[in-house]
Amino acid sequence: SNFLRQSLDSMNEILLQCTLSKRDAVANHLFRGRREASDVISDDEMASLQLFAGESTYATEERKYALQSMLRVHQTKGGVRFCPRTEAERIVEMRGLGKFYPYSDLEALCEKMLCEM
């Protein structure tokens, strides 16, 4: 298995462990390039992972757009509507990272979405 670096924001990175297929291992060996997690994980998936982890800063515009699309789905099967801002804040608070929410990318996106409603 190998590790991939994934930037969370401009100052933080995480290492993700992955198991490479034989073909990928050969390609990796031939090119000896640095593989990024973004080569394997989509922006939609990474935005979802970051939100679930309580992150409130997102590294790329693509990831911010993915997050906004995810939060825009504001109706459940039962027809109950929820406020994206409230739910996003709850997740961040649940992870004990509420102090990072004010003035974050997540707060800015939620505020923007509230103005659109």
C-alpha positions, 0 to 999 in steps of 0.5 A: 500500500501507498500513501497519497497527500491531500491538501485540506487547505493552504496550510494542512495536509493529510496522508491517505492510505491506498492500495494500488492495483498492479497496473497503478503500481507499475505506472507509479514506478515508471513515472516516479511522480508524486501522486495526489489524493485528488488523482483518486478521490473526487472533489465531491467525495473530498468535500463530503469527507471534510464536512463530516470531519468538521472541516470548515476551510476548503482548498479549491474552488471545485471543492467549494462548489461540490460542498455548495451542491451538497448543501443545496439538497435541502429536502429529505424524503419526508419533505422536511426542509432544513437550513444548510447553515444550521446543519453545517454548524451542527456537524462542525460543532459535533466534531468540536471545531466550532471555533473555526466556523466563523469567517470560514469558507463554510460559513461564507457558502452557507451565508451565500446560500441563505441569500439565494433562498 
